[in-house]
Every structure is written in C-alpha cells, then in structure tokens.
C-alpha cells in the first residue's frame, strides 16, 4: 500500500472532521452527553442571573413579545413550531435506497453472500430482500459517507482524491493536489461526472442529490450544485439556520423534497425542519421527552412530512439504550418507536442507517463498523401509518 504523505493525510483528516463520526463511537457519545449537561448547567446559571438582574432593575417598559418557538414534546401531540403558509412539501421522491453509511469490513447478506465494504473499495446498499449490493468506488480514490443511489441505478458520491500520491509536500492542510470530488456514476458503472468542487481552505460535503442537482454544505450555507454545468447558488444561508458557522455547528442533516432537517452540535436532540424555498423554519422538534442524549441518524420521508430518527437515550437501570422513532413534522408527535437490536459486546463501533420504502414504512439497518470478522447486518422495518 502506498504511504499517504503526512500533509495530505492531515488535510483529509481536517476535512473529515466536518462530518459526523461513527454513530456507535461510545466515547464520542459520552462526550456529547457531558457537553449537553454542561450546557444545561450554564443555562440554569444564566437564568438565575437574569432573574436577579430583573429584580434590581425594577419596573421596565413592556413590549409585545415575538411569537415563541414551540418545541413539541416527543411523547405527545403539539403544535407546529413555526407554521409556514404552506406546510405541505411540493415535491415527492420515490423510495429511498438503504445505504450502509460508514460501513467498513466484511458483511454477510441474507443470501449468504459476503461483501467487503469500505470507502476505498465499495459502498454497501441493503436491498429490500436483505441481500447486500456493493457499489464499486470509481472516479475518486475514496468515497465519503455521502453516497446517493438514484432510482435509475445511477449514483452520486463525494470523496477526497490525492492527485499526486506519494509526493512529499510542505504546504500543510491547505495542500495543493488534493481534490474534493463530486462523482456521478451511471447504472452501468460509467463515470459521467468527475468534478473537483474544492475551494482551497474551505470544507465542503454532500448532503444529497437528484439526477440533476447535488446539495452541498458550504461555509456560507446549503448550496445547490448543477451536475451538468457545475453552477452553484446558496439556497439556505447559514444565518437562517442560526449558525455562526456551518462546519463546527452542524451535527447532521437530511433533505427530501423541499424540506431540510438539521441537528446542531449544541443540541442534536432538537432537530429543526426548514423550507428550502423560503429558508423559513417550519418545525422545531424535540426528543428530550424520550431522554435523548445523542442522535445517530436522521431521514426525512420522501414527502418531508415525517422524520425517522435513530438516537440514544438514558435509562436509569440500563444506562444508554438505542431506539428508532418516527416523528410527524407538522406537530412533533412521535408516531411510533422501537428499540434497536442489541449488537452484543464487541470492541468494534456500530452504526445505524435509515431509509423510507414509502411514505409509511421505514427500513433500518444496524451493523458493526471495523469488525475483524465477517458480521451480519440486522435489518428491521417500522410502519408509521
């Protein structure tokens, strides 16, 4: 294996830092739990200071408050956080393929066939019958986690590519010769798009794609990228999301139809849903009623009306448990919820991927990441009707 020059490796590491880590990284989950508890303590302290300050100030001029953001409880119905004039998304997409994000290692499908997966080899897709399909990496030296399989069997992927491997350079993380490639592959394996979308000194990552348009996170916000021409425009600015900066503030996101869901680093258990046509927030959801401490995966239904969430929550006797819930975006109601299957005691990380088979059915897969031996992919479905 060719040794990657240290400066190129560092550049890739920095870029990867913009994306979420393995969802099953227990140390990362505990760090996020501690961060949330520290944040809660600071909020309580700030509230005490605010009350004391108000008492000292005496009577003050009253003004009509702005409409509050209503955060629906995850355990029952609530009103939409910020209703938009049109709460129904305008586009409908077909069934979503179930891509095994971050899968790395040897996996066995329901047909007994073993497939080796990894970002520099092939990306895994779990078919409805339980068989595993491996999509060979092409057009770049690796594909990151963001890989979109389209209804016609073609796909769009994002990856980093060193154009001069083995060459030592001295220009640090902003190294020349490193590309962030947007790759389109036809159903027959032909690479139809191979475009360097890197802007030196800026992180970028793929959110999702249609046959004509890729959606990217740029430092300025959510960008719409024309696959045919490469033309881009920002469709949701970072300020509309309440972010001072996208990378470092964003935990994870998904987009379906005209709906964008984002979970921030500050409180990933309170995802917000936006209308990308207006940049307006249409819902502020919450999993705190379910004692959520970390979100591992999110997927909007094809019409954007429901959100499937894989998350971890605290249990007084069992510690951290994992569940998948389906939330109705319009009012924050948890329609259904079920525990994830136990992955057993292992040193390997684990991950969960989600996809919607139709507007009412969620497909989920739990699997180990980096296991030394061949492992199974545990699949299950949930009905949200």
GUFI-380861 format. One record per atom (N, C-alpha, C): x, y, z; residue in one letter. Coordinates in pm, whole numbers, padded with zeros to 5 digits, always signed. Example, Ala and Ser with C-alpha at 12.3 -4.5 7.8 and 13.67 -1.06 7.14 Angstrom:
2
+01319-00569+00780A +01230-00450+00780A +01320-00330+00780A +01285-00225+00708S +01367-00106+00714S +01290+00003+00787S 
This chain:
385
+00084-00120+00000X +00000+00000+00000X +00087+00124+00000X +00051+00222-00084X +00127+00345-00089X +00108+00425+00039X +00216+00480+00089X +00207+00562+00209X +00155+00700+00171X +00054+00748+00244X -00002+00881+00217X +00086+00984+00283X +00133+01086+00210X +00213+01191+00271X +00140+01252+00389X +00216+01286+00493X +00155+01332+00617X +00069+01455+00597X +00114+01550+00512X +00035+01672+00496X -00096+01646+00424X -00098+01553+00329X -00223+01517+00263X -00315+01445+00360X -00259+01355+00438X -00338+01284+00538X -00401+01381+00636X -00325+01484+00676X -00378+01584+00769X -00490+01664+00705X -00475+01696+00577X -00580+01772+00508X -00709+01692+00502X -00698+01563+00472X -00815+01477+00467X -00877+01464+00606X -00792+01455+00709X -00842+01443+00846X -00921+01567+00886X -00869+01683+00850X -00938+01808+00882X -01073+01813+00811X -01073+01771+00684X -01199+01772+00609X -01298+01674+00670X -01249+01558+00710X -01337+01457+00769X -01395+01505+00900X -01324+01594+00968X -01374+01647+01094X -01503+01722+01079X -01532+01766+00958X -01658+01838+00935X -01777+01744+00933X -01752+01616+00909X -01860+01519+00903X -01873+01449+01037X -01989+01387+01060X -02009+01321+01188X -01926+01194+01196X -01888+01156+01318X -01811+01036+01339X -01900+00914+01335X -01842+00797+01359X -01923+00677+01362X -02029+00691+01470X -02156+00669+01439X -02261+00688+01537X -02242+00601+01660X -02179+00485+01646X -02163+00395+01759X -02037+00416+01838X -01965+00524+01813X -01844+00554+01889X -01885+00594+02030X -01872+00500+02126X -01923+00523+02261X -01854+00641+02327X -01724+00656+02306X -01652+00768+02367X -01708+00901+02316X -01739+00905+02186X -01796+01028+02129X -01933+01057+02188X -02012+00952+02207X -02145+00971+02265X -02136+01026+02406X -02044+00971+02487X -02029+01021+02623X -01982+01166+02624X -01895+01203+02528X -01852+01343+02520X -01970+01434+02490X -02058+01389+02402X -02175+01469+02368X -02271+01480+02486X -02286+01372+02564X -02371+01376+02683X -02316+01477+02784X -02183+01472+02806X -02123+01566+02902X -02142+01710+02854X -02125+01732+02721X -02139+01867+02667X -02281+01918+02688X -02381+01830+02670X -02519+01872+02688X -02546+01905+02834X -02494+01824+02928X -02517+01852+03070X -02450+01981+03113X -02328+02005+03063X -02261+02132+03096X -02340+02250+03043X -02397+02233+02923X -02474+02340+02863X -02599+02369+02945X -02663+02261+02997X -02782+02279+03079X -02749+02353+03207X -02633+02322+03268X -02592+02390+03390X -02568+02538+03365X -02507+02571+03250X -02483+02711+03216X -02614+02786+03193X -02710+02719+03129X -02839+02783+03104X -02910+02813+03235X -02904+02719+03330X -02967+02741+03461X -02902+02857+03533X -02768+02862+03530X -02697+02972+03596X -02733+03105+03532X -02741+03108+03401X -02776+03232+03332X -02917+03277+03366X -03007+03181+03386X -03145+03215+03421X -03151+03281+03558X -03073+03230+03654X -03070+03290+03788X -03020+03433+03781X -02912+03455+03705X -02857+03590+03690X -02960+03683+03628X -03033+03633+03528X -03132+03716+03460X -03244+03757+03555X -03289+03664+03642X -03396+03695+03737X -03350+03801+03836X -03228+03785+03891X -03175+03882+03986X -03160+04019+03921X -03115+04020+03796X -03097+04147+03725X -03230+04217+03703X -03335+04140+03673X -03466+04199+03650X -03522+04259+03779X -03500+04190+03892X -03549+04241+04020X -03481+04372+04056X -03351+04380+04030X -03276+04502+04063X -03317+04618+03973X -03352+04590+03853X -03387+04696+03759X -03523+04756+03787X -03611+04684+03856X -03744+04736+03886X -03833+04728+03764X -03937+04812+03763X -04032+04807+03652X -03965+04857+03525X -03988+04787+03417X -03930+04826+03288X -04041+04840+03186X -04010+04907+03076X -04110+04925+02971X -04147+04789+02913X -04278+04767+02893X -04326+04640+02840X -04343+04652+02690X -04307+04546+02621X -04333+04543+02477X -04388+04408+02440X -04462+04404+02334X -04524+04280+02290X -04417+04181+02248X -04413+04061+02309X -04309+03963+02274X -04334+03906+02136X -04226+03864+02076X -04240+03793+01948X -04296+03655+01976X -04355+03596+01875X -04414+03464+01893X -04307+03364+01931X -04326+03289+02040X -04223+03195+02084X -04215+03075+01992X -04098+03013+01991X -04082+02887+01919X -04133+02777+02008X -04236+02706+01964X -04293+02598+02043X -04218+02471+02010X -04154+02411+02108X -04080+02287+02088X -04168+02171+02129X -04223+02094+02036X -04315+01987+02071X -04245+01879+02151X -04315+01825+02250X -04261+01712+02326X -04267+01589+02238X -04168+01500+02257X -04162+01381+02173X -04264+01277+02215X -04331+01297+02330X -04420+01194+02382X -04566+01221+02351X -04600+01330+02285X -04740+01357+02257X -04756+01464+02153X -04879+01492+02114X -04901+01591+02009X -04871+01731+02056X -04830+01815+01965X -04805+01955+01993X -04825+02033+01866X -04828+02163+01878X -04846+02246+01760X -04715+02262+01686X -04724+02284+01557X -04605+02308+01477X -04531+02428+01530X -04396+02418+01534X -04315+02523+01593X -04336+02656+01525X -04323+02659+01395X -04339+02783+01320X -04411+02751+01190X -04544+02748+01191X -04616+02707+01070X -04586+02799+00954X -04565+02739+00840X -04542+02819+00720X -04674+02831+00646X -04685+02929+00558X -04810+02944+00484X -04849+02817+00409X -04753+02741+00368X -04780+02614+00301X -04695+02508+00368X -04759+02424+00452X -04683+02326+00529X -04661+02197+00453X -04726+02180+00339X -04709+02058+00262X -04596+02075+00163X -04494+01986+00169X -04386+01994+00071X -04442+01978-00071X -04372+02034-00166X -04424+02040-00303X -04370+01930-00393X -04266+01858-00351X -04211+01754-00438X -04222+01619-00369X -04233+01515-00447X -04235+01379-00394X -04127+01298-00463X -04053+01225-00385X -03948+01142-00439X -03985+00996-00420X -03925+00905-00498X -03954+00762-00484X -03886+00703-00361X -03900+00572-00346X -03841+00502-00232X -03692+00530-00221X -03645+00535-00098X -03504+00567-00072X -03422+00438-00056X -03313+00422-00128X -03225+00308-00107X -03163+00314+00033X -03140+00199+00093X -03081+00192+00226X -02930+00174+00213X -02857+00284+00225X -02711+00284+00213X -02650+00263+00351X -02552+00176+00361X -02487+00148+00489X -02375+00249+00510X -02411+00365+00565X -02315+00472+00588X -02201+00424+00677X -02079+00456+00637X -01957+00430+00717X -01924+00282+00733X -01998+00193+00666X -01970+00050+00680X -01828+00019+00634X -01756-00055+00716X -01617-00092+00684X -01591-00231+00740X -01563-00325+00651X -01537-00461+00693X -01606-00560+00602X -01616-00682+00649X -01679-00790+00573X -01819-00815+00629X -01919-00817+00540X -02058-00831+00583X -02126-00943+00504X -02220-01008+00570X -02294-01117+00506X -02440-01076+00491X -02494-01091+00369X -02633-01060+00344X -02722-01179+00372X -02853-01161+00354X -02948-01268+00383X -02933-01387+00289X -02871-01364+00173X -02850-01473+00078X -02722-01550+00105X -02650-01513+00213X -02527-01582+00250X -02404-01529+00180X -02421-01438+00086X -02306-01384+00013X -02234-01281+00098X -02100-01285+00096X -02018-01193+00174X -01968-01080+00084X -01978-00958+00134X -01933-00840+00060X -01840-00760+00149X -01723-00723+00094X -01628-00639+00167X -01656-00493+00132X -01682-00412+00235X -01719-00272+00215X -01616-00180+00277X -01608-00060+00224X -01517+00041+00276X -01510+00156+00179X -01477+00276+00228X -01478+00396+00145X -01384+00392+00028X -01279+00308+00034X -01185+00299-00078X -01209+00174-00162X -01315+00098-00131X -01343-00027-00203X -01480-00022-00269X -01582-00035-00187X -01720-00028-00236X -01810+00015-00122X -01922+00076-00160X -02021+00123-00065X -02138+00026-00065X -02190-00006+00053X -02294-00107+00065X -02435-00052+00059X -02521-00127-00009X -02664-00098-00011X -02737-00225+00029X -02827-00214+00127X -02907-00328+00169X -03037-00327+00090X -03057-00431+00010X -03177-00440-00073X -03297-00481+00010X -03419-00457-00038X -03538-00490+00041X -03546-00636+00083X -03489-00726+00004X -03492-00868+00039X -03384-00910+00137X -03297-00817+00177X -03192-00848+00272X -03057-00876+00209X -03052-00879+00074X -02924-00902+00007X -02841-00774+00011X -02709-00791+00009X -02617-00678+00009X -02565-00654-00132X -02566-00528-00173X -02507-00489-00301X -02390-00397-00273X -02277-00425-00336X -02161-00339-00322X -02143-00251-00445X -02142-00119-00426X -02119-00026-00537X -01971+00008-00541X -01898-00037-00645X -01753-00013-00650X -01721+00136-00655X -01620+00175-00580X -01574+00314-00579X -01510+00345-00714X -01547+00456-00774X -01493+00498-00904X -01488+00649-00909X -01397+00702-00989X -01391+00846-01009X -01318+00923-00901X -01279+00856-00794X -01206+00918-00684X -01139+00806-00606X -01034+00840-00533X -00964+00735-00458X -01048+00681-00344X -01143+00759-00296X -01236+00709-00195X -01367+00784-00205X -01470+00726-00147X -01598+00792-00131X -01622+00809+00018X -01667+00928+00055X -01702+00950+00194X -01840+00890+00220X -01897+00922+00335X -02023+00860+00373X -02140+00903+00285X -02132+01022+00228X -02244+01074+00150X -02246+01012+00011X -02327+00910-00008X -02344+00844-00137X -02494+00832-00161X -02539+00878-00276X -02682+00880-00309X -02706+00790-00428X -02786+00684-00409X -02824+00597-00519X -02959+00644-00572X -02965+00673-00702X -03086+00728-00764X -03176+00616-00816X -03303+00646-00842X -03398+00542-00883X -03357+00463-01006X -03282+00524-01098X -03244+00452-01220X -03118+00367-01202X -03067+00359-01077X -02948+00278-01051X -02819+00356-01059X -02823+00479-01107X -02703+00563-01106X -02682+00617-00965X -02566+00677-00942X -02541+00730-00808X -02455+00855-00815X -02459+00931-00706X -02377+01049-00688X -02302+01032-00557X -02172+01058-00559X -02089+01037-00441X -01993+01153-00423X -01936+01161-00305X -01841+01266-00270X -01720+01199-00206X -01599+01242-00246X -01479+01184-00186X -01358+01273-00204X -01254+01242-00129X -01128+01315-00142X -01034+01237-00234X -00951+01309-00307X -00866+01246-00407X -00731+01317-00412X -00624+01242-00384X -00488+01295-00393X -00439+01273-00536X -00413+01381-00607X -00375+01369-00748X -00231+01327-00768X -00147+01342-00665X -00006+01302-00677X +00033+01221-00554X -00019+01099-00542X +00011+01018-00423X +00160+00986-00413X +00209+00984-00291X +00349+00951-00267X +00444+01067-00275X +00396+01184-00317X +00482+01301-00330X +00476+01381-00200X +00593+01404-00139X +00601+01483-00017X +00588+01631-00050X +00500+01699+00023X +00482+01843+00004X +00485+01912+00139X +00499+02042+00136X +00522+02116+00261X +00420+02227+00283X +00307+02221+00214X +00213+02332+00228X +00099+02304+00325X +00113+02204+00413X +00022+02186+00525X -00118+02144+00486X -00216+02166+00575X -00353+02121+00549X -00416+02178+00422X -00370+02296+00377X -00422+02354+00253X -00342+02306+00133X -00295+02184+00140X -00206+02126+00041X -00266+02133-00099X -00179+02160-00195X -00222+02156-00335X -00224+02010-00380X -00298+01982-00486X -00304+01846-00536X -00409+01761-00468X -00478+01816-00368X -00587+01744-00303X -00719+01796-00360X -00803+01704-00406X -00932+01741-00463X -01045+01683-00380X -01154+01756-00371X -01280+01704-00317X -01370+01684-00437X -01394+01559-00470X -01460+01528-00595X -01607+01493-00578X -01687+01551-00664X -01826+01512-00681X -01829+01417-00800X -01878+01297-00776X -01870+01191-00877X -02010+01142-00911X -02038+01131-01040X -02162+01070-01086X -02129+00942-01161X -02198+00833-01128X -02173+00704-01192X -02304+00652-01248X -02305+00618-01377X -02425+00563-01439X -02450+00421-01390X -02568+00369-01420X -02605+00235-01372X -02514+00126-01427X -02448+00152-01540X -02357+00052-01597X -02214+00067-01546X -02192+00157-01450X -02059+00177-01393X -01976+00285-01459X -02029+00347-01564X -01956+00454-01632X -01957+00581-01548X -01839+00641-01531X -01829+00767-01457X -01873+00880-01550X -01983+00945-01518X -02039+01050-01603X -02005+01190-01552X -01977+01202-01422X -01937+01330-01363X -01816+01305-01274X -01714+01387-01290X -01594+01379-01206X -01542+01521-01192X -01587+01588-01087X -01562+01732-01077X -01501+01766-00941X -01392+01843-00947X -01330+01892-00824X -01409+02013-00774X -01473+02000-00657X -01554+02109-00603X -01484+02175-00483X -01356+02144-00468X -01282+02202-00357X -01253+02351-00380X -01269+02429-00275X -01222+02567-00271X -01118+02571-00160X -00998+02606-00196X -00886+02593-00104X -00915+02665+00028X -00894+02593+00137X -00917+02649+00269X -01060+02637+00318X -01151+02578+00235X -01291+02566+00274X -01333+02419+00279X -01404+02379+00384X -01462+02245+00386X -01586+02240+00298X -01624+02122+00257X -01745+02101+00178X -01787+01957+00197X -01915+01931+00191X -01962+01793+00197X -02095+01782+00124X -02128+01661+00082X -02251+01635+00008X -02363+01600+00105X -02480+01662+00085X -02598+01630+00166X -02680+01522+00095X -02723+01551-00027X -02799+01456-00107X -02796+01503-00252X -02866+01431-00339X -02865+01467-00480X -02987+01412-00550X -03026+01482-00656X -03122+01428-00752X -03043+01393-00877X -03112+01358-00985X -03043+01326-01109X -02977+01449-01171X -03023+01568-01134X -02971+01690-01195X -02900+01784-01099X -02930+01772-00969X -02882+01871-00872X -02828+01805-00747X -02706+01843-00710X -02649+01799-00583X -02663+01912-00482X -02685+01875-00356X -02694+01973-00248X -02572+01957-00158X -02501+02067-00139X -02375+02065-00067X -02382+02159+00052X -02307+02125+00157X -02282+02221+00263X -02154+02296+00229X -02166+02427+00220X -02053+02517+00206X -02048+02604+00332X -01937+02671+00360X -01933+02760+00477X -02044+02865+00478X -02094+02904+00360X -02199+03006+00353X -02338+02949+00378X -02354+02816+00367X -02485+02755+00387X -02507+02638+00293X -02635+02608+00267X -02671+02498+00178X -02666+02546+00034X -02586+02477-00048X -02568+02517-00188X -02635+02416-00280X -02691+02468-00388X -02750+02389-00495X -02648+02385-00609X -02605+02264-00648X -02498+02248-00746X -02553+02177-00868X -02546+02241-00984X -02595+02183-01109X -02494+02079-01157X -02538+01954-01167X -02446+01846-01206X -02399+01860-01350X -02478+01921-01435X -02440+01934-01576X -02337+02044-01596X -02355+02157-01529X -02270+02275-01555X -02173+02309-01443X -02201+02261-01322X -02117+02298-01208X -02158+02429-01143X -02260+02495-01197X -02305+02622-01140X -02363+02599-01001X -02338+02694-00911X -02385+02682-00773X -02453+02810-00728X -02546+02792-00635X -02602+02907-00564X -02641+02863-00424X -02632+02954-00328X -02671+02924-00191X -02823+02936-00182X -02888+02830-00135X -03035+02832-00125X -03081+02855+00018X -03000+02817+00117X -03031+02846+00257X -02904+02899+00321X -02904+03026+00359X -02786+03086+00420X -02771+03039+00565X -02647+03035+00612X -02622+02986+00747X -02695+03067+00853X -02713+03197+00829X -02782+03282+00927X -02927+03237+00947X -02990+03185+00841X -03128+03139+00852X -03138+03017+00943X -03028+02944+00956X -03023+02826+01041X -02980+02859+01183X -02943+02985+01205X -02897+03024+01338X -02753+02985+01365X -02676+02958+01260X -02537+02917+01276X -02443+03034+01250X -02344+03051+01337X -02236+03144+01306X -02145+03084+01201X -02130+02952+01207X -02053+02880+01107X -02118+02743+01087X -02117+02694+00965X -02180+02566+00936X -02097+02452+00993X -01971+02447+00956X -01884+02339+01000X -01836+02369+01141X -01872+02281+01233X -01847+02304+01374X -01976+02328+01450X -02081+02372+01379X -02213+02392+01441X -02311+02282+01401X -02291+02224+01283X -02384+02125+01229X -02343+01985+01270X -02437+01912+01329X -02413+01772+01366X -02449+01679+01250X -02571+01692+01197X -02612+01611+01082X -02733+01676+01017X -02764+01628+00897X -02873+01688+00821X -02926+01589+00719X -03044+01621+00665X -03101+01544+00555X -03194+01637+00478X -03218+01603+00353X -03305+01683+00269X -03392+01591+00185X -03522+01619+00181X -03615+01545+00096X -03722+01640+00048X -03751+01637-00082X -03846+01732-00137X -03797+01873-00112X -03882+01956-00053X -03846+02094-00021X -03810+02111+00126X -03789+02000+00196X -03765+02007+00339X -03621+01970+00375X -03562+02054+00459X -03427+02033+00510X -03436+02017+00661X -03378+01911+00715X -03373+01894+00860X -03227+01904+00904X -03203+01978+01011X -03068+01993+01063X -03070+01970+01213X -02965+01909+01263X -02943+01894+01407X -02808+01957+01437X -02807+02050+01529X -02685+02122+01561X -02604+02056+01670X -02478+02092+01679X -02391+02040+01783X -02440+02080+01922X -02500+02199+01934X -02542+02248+02064X -02651+02163+02126X -02740+02110+02043X -02846+02023+02094X -02900+01938+01981X -02833+01827+01956X -02870+01743+01843X -03004+01674+01863X -03054+01670+01986X -03182+01606+02014X -03301+01699+01986X -03274+01818+01931X -03380+01912+01893X -03362+01953+01747X -03388+01862+01654X -03372+01897+01512X -03477+01997+01466X -03438+02080+01370X -03529+02178+01311X -03548+02148+01163X -03668+02174+01113X -03702+02149+00974X -03728+02283+00905X -03669+02299+00785X -03679+02424+00710X -03737+02399+00571X -03804+02499+00519X -03849+02501+00381X -03738+02566+00299X -03676+02492+00209X -03561+02548+00137X -03603+02654+00035X -03731+02656+00000X -03777+02758-00095X -03781+02897-00031X -03807+02901+00101X -03819+03029+00172X -03714+03049+00279X -03638+02943+00311X -03540+02943+00421X -03608+02958+00558X -03738+02938+00562X -03812+02954+00686X -03820+02822+00762X -03804+02832+00895X -03820+02712+00977X -03968+02681+00991X -04005+02556+00961X -04145+02515+00968X -04173+02426+01088X -04070+02375+01154X -04091+02292+01273X -03965+02287+01356X -03984+02290+01488X -03875+02265+01582X -03917+02143+01664X -03851+02033+01643X -03887+01906+01705X -03801+01881+01828X -03842+01785+01910X -03763+01755+02029X -03776+01608+02066X -03663+01550+02105X -03660+01413+02158X -03627+01411+02306X -03628+01528+02370X -03593+01531+02512X -03697+01459+02597X -03821+01453+02549X -03922+01376+02621X -03890+01228+02623X -03803+01186+02533X -03758+01046+02528X -03622+01029+02593X -03577+01131+02666X -03447+01129+02736X -03331+01110+02639X -03344+01168+02521X -03240+01158+02418X -03113+01228+02463X -02999+01165+02435X -02870+01228+02462X -02784+01238+02337X -02816+01162+02232X -02735+01164+02110X -02818+01112+01994X -02806+01178+01879X -02873+01134+01757X -02771+01068+01666X -02804+00948+01618X -02712+00871+01536X -02744+00876+01387X -02870+00898+01352X -02909+00905+01211X -03045+00973+01202X -03067+01044+01091X -03197+01108+01064X -03231+01089+00917X -03358+01068+00888X -03400+01056+00748X -03543+01107+00733X -03560+01206+00649X -03692+01257+00616X -03763+01162+00521X -03895+01151+00536X -03973+01072+00441X -03968+01140+00304X -03998+01066+00197X -03987+01126+00063X -04065+01255+00045X -04180+01270+00114X -04256+01394+00101X -04222+01495+00210X -04127+01461+00298X -04084+01554+00401X -04179+01570+00518X -04283+01488+00527X -04383+01504+00633X -04349+01432+00762X -04254+01338+00756X -04217+01262+00875X -04065+01254+00884X -04016+01236+01005X -03872+01224+01029X -03845+01097+01107X -03763+01009+01051X -03716+00891+01124X -03583+00926+01190X -03570+00892+01318X -03451+00927+01395X -03402+00805+01472X -03275+00773+01456X -03209+00674+01541X -03133+00752+01647X -03158+00721+01773X -03100+00803+01880X -03067+00716+02001X -02989+00771+02090X -02956+00704+02216X -03016+00782+02331X -03063+00709+02430X -03131+00773+02542X -03089+00706+02673X -03102+00782+02779X -03060+00734+02910X -03171+00652+02975X -03130+00546+03044X -03221+00462+03121X -03161+00445+03260X -03242+00465+03362X -03191+00465+03499X -03122+00335+03535X -03170+00223+03484X -03113+00094+03522X -03018+00037+03417X -03045+00065+03289X -02966+00002+03182X -02859+00092+03123X -02857+00221+03161X -02758+00312+03103X -02806+00365+02969X -02718+00362+02869X -02754+00412+02736X -02822+00303+02654X -02938+00335+02601X -03010+00246+02512X -03028+00313+02377X -03058+00233+02274X -03075+00286+02139X -03215+00254+02087X -03276+00352+02023X -03410+00334+01968X -03422+00408+01835X -03525+00374+01761X -03561+00446+01639X -03704+00497+01657X -03725+00624+01628X -03858+00684+01639X -03896+00750+01508X -04024+00759+01484X -04077+00833+01369X -04161+00948+01424X -04127+01071+01382X -04194+01191+01430X -04269+01257+01315X -04392+01297+01342X -04466+01374+01243X -04419+01519+01249X -04373+01572+01137X -04313+01705+01134X -04414+01813+01168X -04538+01799+01125X -04637+01905+01142X -04663+01941+01287X -04660+01840+01378X -04694+01871+01516X -04599+01809+01619X -04494+01740+01574X -04396+01686+01667X -04436+01558+01736X -04548+01499+01698X -04594+01375+01760X -04503+01258+01722X -04465+01178+01822X -04394+01053+01794X -04499+00950+01755X -04497+00910+01629X -04598+00818+01576X -04569+00676+01621X -04445+00637+01617X -04406+00503+01657X -04261+00505+01703X -04228+00405+01784X -04091+00397+01836X -04062+00250+01868X -03937+00209+01848X -03898+00074+01885X -03750+00071+01919X -03710-00021+02009X -03567-00031+02041X -03489-00092+01927X -03364-00051+01915X -03276-00114+01817X -03229-00249+01871X -03196-00343+01783X -03145-00472+01829X -03010-00457+01897X -02985-00542+01996X -02857-00541+02065X -02747-00587+01969X -02635-00515+01971X -02523-00551+01884X -02425-00644+01953X -02447-00673+02083X -02357-00762+02154X -02235-00688+02206X -02154-00757+02283X -02032-00697+02337X -01920-00712+02235X -01868-00601+02192X -01763-00603+02091X -01680-00477+02102X -01558-00484+02055X -01470-00367+02053X -01496-00280+01930X -01572-00332+01834X -01598-00255+01712X -01706-00150+01738X -01701-00043+01659X -01808+00056+01662X -01929-00001+01589X -02041+00067+01602X -02160+00024+01530X -02228+00146+01470X -02314+00123+01373X -02382+00231+01305X -02525+00189+01272X -02607+00288+01245X -02745+00265+01204X -02773+00350+01080X -02836+00290+00981X -02879+00363+00862X -03030+00350+00847X -03091+00454+00791X -03236+00460+00776X -03274+00494+00632X -03390+00446+00589X -03444+00482+00458X -03594+00457+00460X -03664+00531+00377X -03809+00514+00366X -03841+00433+00241X -03912+00319+00262X -03956+00238+00149X -04074+00305+00078X -04158+00373+00156X -04268+00455+00104X -04301+00557+00213X -04413+00627+00197X -04445+00734+00292X -04478+00682+00432X -04503+00552+00446X -04545+00497+00574X -04447+00396+00633X -04347+00354+00558X -04262+00244+00601X -04115+00284+00607X -04056+00265+00724X -03913+00294+00744X -03836+00163+00745X -03728+00161+00669X -03634+00050+00676X -03512+00095+00755X -03463+00007+00841X -03346+00040+00923X -03248-00076+00921X -03121-00044+00937X -03016-00145+00942X -02916-00106+01049X -02882-00201+01136X -02778-00181+01236X -02664-00277+01205X -02541-00229+01218X -02427-00310+01178X -02300-00260+01246X -02203-00351+01256X -02075-00316+01315X -01989-00244+01212X -01898-00163+01261X -01804-00090+01175X -01663-00126+01217X -01588-00189+01127X -01449-00222+01157X -01429-00352+01232X -01528-00441+01230X -01512-00570+01297X -01407-00654+01225X -01332-00733+01300X -01226-00814+01239X -01283-00931+01160X -01396-00984+01202X -01455-01098+01135X -01579-01055+01056X -01625-01143+00969X -01747-01115+00894X -01865-01101+00989X -01944-00996+00971X -02057-00971+01061X -02186-00961+00982X -02297-00972+01053X -02428-00965+00992X -02480-00821+00994X -02567-00792+00902X -02642-00666+00904X -02782-00698+00955X -02820-00635+01066X -02950-00660+01126X -03050-00557+01074X -03150-00603+01001X -03246-00513+00940X -03383-00527+01006X -03459-00418+01007X -03596-00422+01057X -03675-00310+00991X -03806-00320+00997X -03893-00218+00939X -03989-00165+01045X -04038-00043+01022X -04135+00020+01111X -04245+00082+01024X -04368+00068+01069X -04480+00128+00997X -04525+00253+01070X -04534+00362+00998X -04569+00491+01059X -04707+00536+01016X -04795+00440+00989X -04927+00476+00944X -05027+00484+01058X 
